[in-house]
Amino acid sequence: MKLIIAVIQDKDSNRLVDALGEEKFQTTKLATTGGFLKEGNTTLMIGCENEYVDEALAIIRDNCSHREQMVAPISPMGGNADSYIPNPVKVEVGGATVFMLPIESFYQF
């Protein structure tokens, strides 16, 4: 058995949870915050038998799209912040970061 931990953008979470539910994958949804953009994202914990891991990964891949987003860069440390005018830059966001953990045992009470 595996525990799949998928960190995804909030924009993809409802679509992914619905797609996983249609294929009878049970998920636990956690609201989390990313360190790079300091924006909300969603972390899903998915318990999965070994023979269904590839199917779960395919569903995640199909429902978490990459997109470009404009972000304002952080002001430089030191110096005169009054003269600093940040120009927004495009960064690629989205997709999924997936961690796979082996599960020794599972209990449901």
Secondary structure, DSSP 8 states (H G I E B T S, - for coil): -EEEEEEEEHHHHHHHHHHHHHTT--EEEEEEE-SSS--EEEEEEEEE-GGGHHHHHHHHHHH--EEEEEE-----SSS-GGG-----EEEEEESEEEEEEE-S-----
